[in-house]
Amino acid sequence: QVQLVESGGGLVQAGGSLRLSCLVSNDIFSANTMAWYRQAPGKYRELVAIINTAGGTLYSNSAKGRFTISRDNAKNTVDLQIYNLKPEDTAVYYCNTRWNPITWGQGTQVTVSS
């Protein structure tokens, strides 16, 4: 049964773009502010972007200007569009609720080559 399933990662060259998607179980999606996080090798997981149930968004300083988070209430998905990818964006990307995260999904690997 679906809770959090991330997809869309891959290997891209610096300057490229990716669109990540997260399928969320309906009972979780409809009631929660959702977020994207990422964890680079050897680093702690960090918060990247947040979107509340009304569509309001917030971004980390590293994500401002290049990342766009969105949610599709009909599909129960939360997407993260990333533009102008940089090698330092290389990480496993996860989605989860912003508050009281549930069991983490497998994430989706983003690798940016220089």
The 8 nearest C-alpha neighbors of each residue, nearest first, counted from 0:
[[1, 2, 24, 3, 4, 23, 25, 22],
 [0, 2, 24, 3, 23, 4, 22, 25],
 [1, 3, 24, 23, 0, 4, 22, 27],
 [4, 2, 23, 104, 22, 1, 21, 5],
 [5, 3, 22, 21, 104, 2, 23, 6],
 [6, 4, 21, 106, 20, 107, 22, 3],
 [7, 5, 20, 107, 19, 8, 21, 4],
 [8, 6, 19, 18, 20, 9, 107, 17],
 [9, 7, 109, 108, 107, 6, 19, 17],
 [10, 8, 109, 110, 108, 11, 7, 107],
 [9, 11, 110, 111, 109, 12, 8, 112],
 [12, 10, 111, 15, 112, 9, 110, 13],
 [13, 11, 112, 111, 15, 113, 14, 10],
 [12, 14, 85, 84, 113, 15, 112, 111],
 [15, 13, 83, 84, 12, 85, 16, 82],
 [14, 16, 83, 84, 13, 12, 11, 82],
 [17, 15, 82, 81, 83, 84, 14, 18],
 [18, 16, 81, 80, 19, 82, 8, 15],
 [17, 19, 80, 79, 7, 81, 20, 78],
 [20, 18, 7, 79, 78, 6, 8, 80],
 [19, 21, 78, 6, 5, 77, 7, 79],
 [22, 20, 5, 77, 76, 4, 78, 23],
 [21, 23, 76, 4, 3, 75, 5, 20],
 [24, 22, 3, 2, 75, 28, 76, 25],
 [23, 25, 2, 1, 27, 26, 28, 3],
 [26, 24, 28, 27, 29, 23, 75, 2],
 [25, 27, 24, 28, 29, 30, 23, 31],
 [28, 26, 25, 24, 29, 30, 31, 23],
 [27, 29, 25, 31, 30, 23, 26, 24],
 [30, 28, 27, 26, 31, 25, 52, 72],
 [31, 29, 28, 27, 26, 52, 32, 25],
 [32, 30, 28, 33, 29, 96, 27, 52],
 [31, 33, 51, 97, 52, 50, 96, 34],
 [34, 32, 96, 97, 50, 49, 95, 31],
 [35, 33, 49, 97, 48, 95, 94, 96],
 [34, 36, 94, 48, 47, 93, 46, 95],
 [37, 35, 46, 47, 93, 45, 92, 94],
 [36, 38, 92, 45, 91, 44, 93, 90],
 [39, 37, 44, 90, 91, 43, 42, 45],
 [38, 40, 90, 42, 41, 89, 91, 37],
 [41, 39, 42, 38, 90, 89, 43, 91],
 [40, 42, 39, 43, 38, 44, 90, 91],
 [43, 41, 39, 40, 38, 44, 45, 90],
 [44, 42, 38, 45, 41, 39, 40, 37],
 [43, 45, 38, 37, 36, 42, 46, 39],
 [46, 44, 36, 37, 43, 38, 47, 42],
 [45, 47, 36, 48, 35, 37, 59, 44],
 [48, 46, 36, 59, 35, 58, 62, 45],
 [49, 47, 58, 35, 34, 57, 46, 59],
 [50, 48, 34, 57, 56, 33, 58, 35],
 [51, 49, 56, 33, 55, 54, 32, 34],
 [50, 52, 32, 54, 55, 53, 33, 56],
 [51, 53, 54, 32, 31, 50, 30, 29],
 [54, 52, 51, 55, 50, 32, 56, 70],
 [55, 53, 51, 52, 50, 56, 70, 69],
 [54, 56, 51, 50, 53, 57, 52, 49],
 [57, 55, 50, 49, 54, 51, 58, 68],
 [56, 58, 49, 48, 50, 59, 55, 47],
 [59, 57, 48, 63, 62, 47, 60, 49],
 [58, 60, 62, 47, 61, 48, 63, 46],
 [59, 61, 63, 62, 58, 47, 64, 57],
 [60, 62, 59, 63, 47, 58, 65, 64],
 [61, 63, 59, 66, 60, 58, 65, 47],
 [64, 62, 60, 58, 65, 61, 66, 59],
 [63, 65, 66, 62, 67, 61, 82, 60],
 [66, 64, 82, 63, 81, 62, 83, 67],
 [67, 65, 81, 62, 80, 64, 63, 82],
 [68, 66, 80, 79, 81, 69, 65, 48],
 [67, 69, 79, 78, 80, 48, 66, 50],
 [70, 68, 78, 77, 79, 67, 71, 50],
 [71, 69, 77, 76, 78, 72, 68, 54],
 [70, 72, 76, 74, 73, 75, 77, 69],
 [71, 73, 75, 74, 70, 76, 29, 28],
 [72, 74, 71, 75, 76, 70, 25, 29],
 [73, 75, 76, 71, 72, 22, 70, 23],
 [76, 74, 72, 23, 71, 73, 22, 28],
 [77, 75, 22, 21, 71, 74, 70, 23],
 [76, 78, 70, 21, 69, 20, 71, 22],
 [79, 77, 20, 69, 19, 68, 70, 21],
 [78, 80, 68, 19, 67, 18, 81, 20],
 [79, 81, 18, 67, 66, 17, 19, 68],
 [82, 80, 66, 17, 16, 65, 18, 79],
 [81, 83, 16, 65, 84, 66, 15, 80],
 [84, 82, 14, 15, 16, 85, 65, 13],
 [85, 83, 14, 13, 15, 82, 16, 88],
 [84, 86, 13, 87, 88, 111, 83, 14],
 [87, 85, 111, 88, 89, 112, 113, 13],
 [86, 88, 89, 85, 111, 90, 84, 39],
 [89, 87, 86, 85, 90, 84, 111, 109],
 [90, 88, 110, 87, 109, 111, 86, 39],
 [91, 89, 39, 38, 109, 37, 88, 108],
 [90, 92, 108, 38, 107, 37, 106, 109],
 [93, 91, 37, 107, 106, 36, 90, 108],
 [94, 92, 106, 36, 35, 37, 91, 5],
 [93, 95, 35, 34, 36, 21, 92, 5],
 [96, 94, 34, 100, 33, 97, 35, 93],
 [95, 97, 33, 100, 98, 34, 32, 31],
 [96, 98, 33, 34, 32, 95, 100, 99],
 [97, 99, 96, 100, 32, 31, 33, 95],
 [98, 100, 101, 96, 97, 95, 31, 102],
 [101, 99, 96, 98, 95, 97, 102, 103],
 [100, 102, 103, 99, 95, 96, 2, 3],
 [103, 101, 104, 100, 3, 2, 95, 105],
 [104, 102, 101, 105, 95, 3, 93, 100],
 [105, 103, 3, 106, 4, 102, 93, 5],
 [104, 106, 103, 107, 5, 4, 93, 3],
 [107, 105, 93, 92, 5, 104, 91, 108],
 [106, 108, 8, 92, 91, 6, 5, 109],
 [109, 107, 91, 8, 90, 9, 92, 110],
 [108, 110, 8, 9, 89, 90, 91, 10],
 [111, 109, 89, 10, 9, 11, 108, 112],
 [112, 110, 86, 11, 12, 89, 13, 10],
 [113, 111, 12, 13, 86, 11, 110, 10],
 [112, 13, 86, 12, 111, 85, 14, 11]]
